[in-house]
Amino acid sequence: MAETGGVREVKSAGRTVELLELLAARGDQPARLRELAEELGVPRSSMYALLKTLIDRGWVRTDVTGSLYGIGIRALLTGTSYLDSDPRVRAARPYLDEASDALGETIHFARLDGGDVVYLATRESHEYLRPFSRVGRRLPAHVGALGKALLAERIDGELPLAREELEQATPNTHRTRAALLADLRRVRERGHAIDREEGVLGIVGFGFALRYDAPAVDAISCSVPTARLTEGREERIVAVMREIRAKIEAVVPRGTGTGPQWRP
């Protein structure tokens, strides 16, 4: 049994978290009992008992046949509580609004979680043609501007990348660690990351690390359809987003503020 800081992991609690994370990762694809039991390597009887407990408490839901399982509404309530209680998300919100008003494009605030970035706040573009986005979305960090802005804040040898071959989101996504490292060097020189249709075809992103932590764990970005991106427009986006980054960093200085100082 694993130990953390000298304390033995509670096996049942670990299994519950693994199950909820698995269901959440499946999105709108419900799972069957057999799939869940096999994925987590537990007997079907034990998995059924765990699912029944979580269904009764609202953490898991099932269909009318009782054979399909998905994440429940309690997970949403907990996630919303995380966003409402996070002082950095709260501090950034008015400046995300300011960026949205100034540029009219989709603005994101995200946080690095292992090798992924998780979207914590989004301001949608008012234009008909706009990128798909949602709070809670998780993407590999190497795929887009948000993640690359955060990876560039780290030493190459400390990047959270498990293998040399990288997961592809589009034909433009970096295929190898070497290609990504070359791009991260350009990000450091430029001061911000650019994602040219690497995460979503037809979308260009500009990402800016928020340096109130060292290394940064939060970042903001602006996503723009290629049809609306001209050279002058790109310069305007970069200028506005740099200003927004400075404003957010000014109101969320490192190691200050009231209440608990949460670990990233």
C-alpha positions in Angstrom: 0.0 0.0 0.0 1.3 3.4 -1.0 2.5 5.9 1.7 2.4 9.7 1.5 4.6 11.6 4.0 4.8 8.5 6.2 1.0 8.0 6.3 -0.5 4.9 4.7 -2.9 5.5 1.9 -6.5 4.5 2.6 -7.2 2.0 -0.1 -11.0 2.5 -0.3 -10.6 6.3 -0.5 -8.0 5.9 -3.2 -10.3 3.6 -5.2 -13.2 6.0 -4.9 -11.1 8.9 -6.2 -9.8 6.8 -9.1 -13.4 5.9 -10.0 -14.6 9.5 -10.0 -11.7 10.6 -12.0 -12.2 7.9 -14.6 -15.9 8.7 -15.0 -15.1 12.4 -15.3 -12.5 11.8 -17.9 -15.0 9.9 -20.1 -17.1 13.0 -20.4 -20.4 12.2 -22.2 -19.4 8.5 -22.7 -21.0 6.5 -19.9 -19.4 3.3 -18.7 -20.6 -0.2 -17.9 -19.8 -2.0 -14.7 -17.5 -4.5 -16.5 -15.5 -1.6 -18.0 -15.0 0.2 -14.7 -14.0 -3.0 -12.9 -11.5 -4.0 -15.5 -10.0 -0.5 -15.8 -9.4 -0.2 -12.1 -8.6 -3.9 -11.5 -11.2 -4.6 -8.9 -13.9 -7.4 -8.6 -17.2 -6.5 -10.1 -18.9 -7.1 -6.8 -16.7 -4.5 -5.1 -17.2 -2.1 -7.9 -20.9 -2.5 -7.9 -21.1 -1.8 -4.1 -18.9 1.3 -4.5 -21.1 2.6 -7.4 -24.3 2.0 -5.4 -22.9 4.0 -2.5 -21.8 6.9 -4.8 -25.2 6.9 -6.6 -27.0 7.2 -3.3 -24.9 10.2 -2.4 -25.2 11.9 -5.8 -21.5 11.5 -6.9 -22.4 9.0 -9.7 -25.5 8.7 -11.8 -27.0 5.8 -13.7 -29.5 5.4 -16.5 -33.0 3.9 -16.3 -31.7 0.4 -16.9 -29.1 0.7 -14.1 -26.4 -0.6 -16.5 -24.6 2.7 -17.5 -22.7 5.0 -15.2 -21.6 8.6 -15.3 -20.3 11.4 -13.1 -23.0 12.8 -10.8 -24.2 16.3 -9.9 -22.2 16.4 -6.6 -19.0 16.6 -8.6 -20.2 19.8 -10.2 -21.1 21.3 -6.9 -17.7 20.5 -5.5 -15.9 21.9 -8.6 -17.9 25.1 -8.4 -16.9 25.4 -4.7 -13.3 25.1 -5.7 -13.6 28.0 -8.2 -15.6 30.1 -5.8 -13.1 29.6 -3.0 -9.9 30.2 -5.0 -8.6 33.7 -4.4 -6.6 33.8 -7.6 -9.5 32.9 -9.8 -11.6 35.6 -8.0 -8.9 38.2 -8.5 -8.5 37.4 -12.2 -12.2 37.5 -13.2 -12.6 41.3 -13.6 -9.4 41.4 -15.8 -10.7 38.6 -17.9 -13.8 40.7 -18.5 -11.6 43.6 -19.4 -9.6 41.6 -21.9 -12.9 40.2 -23.4 -14.3 43.7 -23.7 -11.1 45.1 -25.3 -10.6 42.3 -27.8 -14.0 40.7 -28.3 -12.3 37.3 -28.4 -12.4 34.2 -26.2 -10.2 34.6 -23.0 -9.1 31.7 -20.8 -7.6 31.3 -17.3 -6.1 27.9 -16.6 -3.9 26.0 -14.2 -1.2 23.4 -14.6 -2.1 20.0 -13.1 0.7 17.5 -13.6 1.2 17.3 -17.4 -2.2 18.9 -18.2 -3.8 22.3 -18.0 -7.3 22.7 -16.6 -9.5 25.6 -17.6 -10.8 27.5 -14.5 -12.5 30.5 -16.2 -13.5 31.5 -19.7 -15.0 34.5 -21.3 -16.6 33.6 -24.6 -16.3 35.7 -27.8 -19.4 37.5 -28.8 -18.7 36.7 -32.5 -20.6 33.9 -34.2 -17.4 32.2 -35.2 -15.7 31.3 -31.9 -13.6 28.4 -30.4 -15.3 25.7 -28.2 -14.3 26.0 -24.6 -15.6 25.2 -21.1 -14.6 25.4 -17.5 -13.1 22.1 -16.3 -11.7 21.2 -19.7 -8.4 19.4 -19.4 -5.8 19.3 -22.2 -2.2 18.0 -22.4 0.1 21.0 -21.6 2.1 20.7 -24.8 -0.9 21.1 -27.0 -1.8 24.8 -26.7 -0.7 28.2 -25.8 -1.7 28.1 -22.1 0.3 24.9 -21.5 3.3 26.0 -23.5 3.4 29.3 -21.6 3.6 27.4 -18.3 6.0 24.7 -19.6 8.4 27.4 -20.7 8.7 28.6 -17.1 10.3 25.3 -16.2 13.8 23.9 -16.8 13.7 21.5 -19.7 14.8 18.6 -17.5 11.8 19.2 -15.1 9.0 19.2 -17.7 6.1 16.9 -16.8 6.3 14.9 -20.0 6.2 11.1 -19.8 7.6 10.2 -23.2 9.5 11.4 -26.2 6.6 10.9 -28.6 3.8 13.4 -27.8 0.0 13.0 -28.1 -1.4 14.6 -31.2 -4.5 16.9 -31.1 -4.1 18.2 -34.7 -1.5 17.7 -37.5 0.2 20.9 -36.2 0.8 19.6 -32.6 4.4 19.0 -31.7 5.1 15.3 -32.3 8.3 15.0 -30.3 9.9 16.3 -27.1 12.7 17.8 -29.1 10.3 19.9 -31.3 8.5 21.1 -28.2 11.7 22.1 -26.4 12.7 24.2 -29.5 9.4 25.9 -29.3 9.7 26.6 -25.6 13.0 28.3 -26.2 11.2 30.7 -28.6 8.4 31.2 -26.0 11.1 32.3 -23.4 12.6 34.7 -25.9 9.3 36.1 -27.0 7.7 36.3 -23.5 4.5 34.5 -24.5 3.4 31.3 -26.2 1.7 31.0 -29.6 -0.4 28.0 -30.6 -1.0 28.0 -34.4 -3.8 25.5 -34.8 -1.9 23.0 -32.5 -4.9 22.3 -30.2 -7.8 23.1 -32.6 -7.8 23.5 -36.3 -8.7 27.0 -37.3 -7.8 28.5 -33.9 -4.7 30.5 -32.9 -4.0 31.0 -29.2 -1.7 33.4 -27.4 -0.7 32.3 -23.9 0.8 34.3 -21.0 2.2 32.8 -17.7 1.1 34.5 -14.5 4.3 34.8 -12.6 3.1 35.3 -9.0 4.4 31.8 -8.5 7.9 30.5 -9.4 7.6 28.5 -11.6 4.2 29.8 -12.7 1.2 27.4 -12.4 -1.5 29.8 -13.8 -1.8 31.3 -17.2 -4.2 33.4 -19.4 -4.8 33.2 -23.1 -6.7 34.7 -26.0 -8.0 32.3 -28.7 -8.8 33.7 -32.2 -10.2 32.0 -35.3 -7.7 32.3 -38.1 -10.3 34.0 -40.3 -10.1 37.1 -38.0 -6.4 37.1 -37.4 -4.3 39.7 -39.3 -0.8 40.9 -38.5 -2.1 44.1 -36.9 -4.8 42.2 -35.0 -2.1 39.8 -33.6 0.0 42.8 -32.3 -3.1 44.3 -30.7 -3.9 41.0 -28.9 -0.4 40.6 -27.6 -0.3 44.2 -26.3 -3.6 43.9 -24.5 -2.9 40.5 -23.0 0.5 41.7 -21.7 -1.3 44.5 -20.0 -3.9 42.2 -18.5 -1.2 39.9 -17.2 0.6 42.8 -15.5 -2.7 43.8 -13.8 -3.5 40.3 -12.6 0.1 39.8 -11.2 -0.2 43.2 -9.4 -3.3 42.1 -7.5 -2.1 38.6 -6.7 1.4 39.0 -5.4 3.1 35.9 -4.2 2.8 34.9 -0.6 0.4 37.6 0.5 -3.3 37.9 1.2 -5.6 36.7 3.9 -6.8 33.1 4.5 -4.9 29.9 3.8 -2.0 29.9 1.4 -2.9 26.9 -0.7 -0.3 24.9 -2.5 -0.7 25.0 -6.3 
